[in-house]
Amino acid sequence: MRAGYLVAPGEIEVREVPTPIPGRGSVLVRVRAALTDGTDLKAFRRGHPQMPMPTRFGHEFSGDIVEVGEGVNEFAVGDAIMAVHSAPCGSCFWCEEQQEELCVRIMETKILGA
């Protein structure tokens, strides 16, 4: 498959990479649409502390599920999905207080590469 990599500020490469195999609790998505937002623009122009280079580029996307990993029951092959690059942990102080937008671990689960 092809993936866009931000290799340095102002420099993107398209690379051939192995198609991932979804692990337990994961799905594989064929990306149909990907967006460029302000974070992407800032990273492209000057880098980003959460995106060490080289890194897969992009983080907002939609597509179709093409494979599901073991233990996935909520989604099936062929489902149309949209995704964001991170999610609250559900167990820190802020998540337990139902203020997930303040989650201290939200960036630990980030997914880059749309």
C-alpha positions in Angstrom: 0.0 0.0 0.0 1.0 3.6 -0.3 1.5 6.0 2.6 2.4 9.6 2.8 5.3 10.4 5.1 6.3 13.8 6.5 10.1 13.5 6.4 11.0 17.0 7.2 9.2 20.4 7.4 8.0 21.1 3.9 8.9 17.6 2.6 6.4 14.8 2.0 7.2 11.4 0.4 4.8 8.7 -0.8 6.2 5.3 0.2 5.2 1.7 -0.5 4.8 0.0 2.9 3.4 -3.4 3.9 -0.3 -3.6 4.4 -0.9 -3.9 8.2 -2.6 -7.0 9.7 -5.1 -6.0 12.3 -4.3 -7.3 15.8 -6.7 -8.1 18.5 -9.4 -5.4 18.9 -8.3 -3.6 15.7 -9.6 -3.1 12.2 -8.0 -2.4 8.9 -9.5 0.5 6.9 -9.2 1.3 3.2 -9.1 5.0 3.3 -11.5 6.6 0.9 -11.1 10.3 2.0 -8.5 12.1 4.1 -8.5 15.7 5.2 -5.8 18.2 5.8 -6.4 20.4 8.8 -4.6 23.1 10.8 -2.5 20.6 12.7 -1.3 19.0 9.4 -0.5 22.5 8.0 1.5 23.4 11.1 3.4 20.1 11.1 4.2 20.5 7.4 5.5 24.0 7.9 7.5 23.6 11.1 7.2 20.2 12.6 5.1 19.1 15.6 6.2 17.8 19.0 3.8 14.8 18.8 5.0 13.8 15.3 8.7 12.8 15.2 9.9 12.7 11.7 9.7 10.7 9.5 6.1 10.0 10.4 3.0 9.0 8.5 1.0 12.0 7.6 -2.6 12.9 8.2 -5.0 11.9 10.9 -8.6 12.5 9.9 -10.1 10.0 7.5 -13.0 7.9 6.4 -13.2 4.6 4.5 -14.4 1.0 4.6 -13.4 -1.8 6.9 -11.6 -4.5 4.9 -10.5 -6.8 7.7 -11.3 -7.2 11.5 -9.0 -8.5 14.2 -9.8 -11.1 16.8 -12.4 -9.9 19.4 -13.9 -7.2 17.2 -17.7 -7.6 17.4 -18.9 -4.0 16.9 -17.7 -3.7 13.3 -17.7 -5.9 10.2 -16.0 -6.0 6.8 -17.7 -3.5 4.5 -18.8 -1.1 7.2 -18.2 2.5 6.3 -16.4 4.4 9.1 -14.9 7.7 10.0 -12.2 8.1 12.5 -10.3 10.6 14.6 -6.6 10.1 15.6 -7.0 9.6 19.4 -9.5 8.8 22.1 -9.7 9.4 25.8 -8.4 6.7 28.1 -11.5 6.3 30.2 -9.6 5.8 33.4 -7.6 9.0 34.4 -9.0 11.5 36.8 -10.6 13.7 34.1 -12.2 10.8 32.3 -13.7 9.5 35.5 -15.1 13.0 36.2 -16.7 12.8 32.7 -14.5 15.5 31.3 -12.8 13.4 28.6 -11.7 16.4 26.7 -9.1 17.0 29.4 -7.8 13.4 29.3 -4.1 13.4 30.2 -3.4 10.3 28.1 -5.3 11.1 25.0 -2.2 11.4 22.8 -0.8 8.0 23.9 -3.2 6.3 21.6 -2.8 8.5 18.5 -3.0 7.0 15.1 -1.1 8.8 12.3 -1.3 8.1 8.7 -4.4 8.7 6.7 
